[in-house]
Amino acid sequence: MSQDWFLPIKQVIQAIQSEAVSDAATLERFRIQYLGSKNILKPLFSEIAKVPNELKKEYGQLVNEAKQLAESKFKELSESIADQSSHADIIKPDLSLPAADINRGSRHPISIVMDRIVDIFSKIGFAVAEDREIEDDWNNFTALNTPDDHPARDMQDTFYLRDFPSLLLRTHTSSVQSRYMTANKPPIRILAPGRVYRNETISARSHCQFHQVEGLYIDKNVSMADLKQTLLFFAQEMFGPDVKIRLRPSFFPFTEPSAEMDIYWGLKDETDHRITKGTGWLEILGCGMVDPAVLQNCGIDPNEYSGFAFGMGIERQAMLLYKIPDIRYYFENDLRFLKQF
Ligand code: PHE
């Protein structure tokens, strides 16, 4: 069978015709393959010497055609790429545009409410004082006139540190009262926000960790009237000028007399019913005149000074303000909840 001298060229021509390029890199590959110094047409040109004389002319024309085709195709492909990159110019990013919003997260409702309370009391001269969450028995209980047999000390309520039985997780921010009074001289006007712990069964209304803000005011001639007016000011700033408050007599070992303050929230919807147990009233804080024995324990002369203290829960107030039906939501870190604030 005689050799088909034209077949390899025809194959190359076909290949060139079907080439397509998508970017500068594939265009360069095309150039090297068909037009570079070692392009695949070169060996076909060298073949001319071997081609029988009567076919030489036709063979030569065909190889030249292949070369021209490679050149014109290269030009065409270069233009299409250039076209593309000029489009790319148009959509090149505009660096003067403001950046796309990054996901910054949001503030936790407990922090929002806590800061608001701090703001309100700072208007009437209360400064923030913070202290430790791992407390000793003295500052959490004994200095605060809480006798050894008081039920609040029961293992049921307090988390003690297993290897250090005299240490515990503070059960209230009142521990900051004794620390501050021991270290500072009156007049004292502080607000102590922070986390507290109690060994309680976790439910929709109570948790083993929660937040309180403690207030303490010690000076000469501080009276119960000062306490009441301070709390009324707070309630109006926090819940609006029409809010009603009521003080109910109560008992705390470290205050005498003692009271609990309720605010009237009303019963507008189901959450109000649930949070206020159907009464419309919600207890938000405990308060009273600092017991003289506590002043004494902390090195302040009760004959010269008197004062009031209060401690309020944050979770319940935030539940009211944001209509949060279940206290457990605060600590579950569910983004669907957190993103709403
Ligand atoms: N420490 C009390 C509590 O945890 C609240 C309180 C603080 C009461 C200050 C009176 C004075 O319930």
Residues whose N, C-alpha, C, O or C-beta is under 5 A from the ligand:
A	BS01	LIG	T171 H172 S174 F252 T255 G286 C287 G288 A309 F310 G311
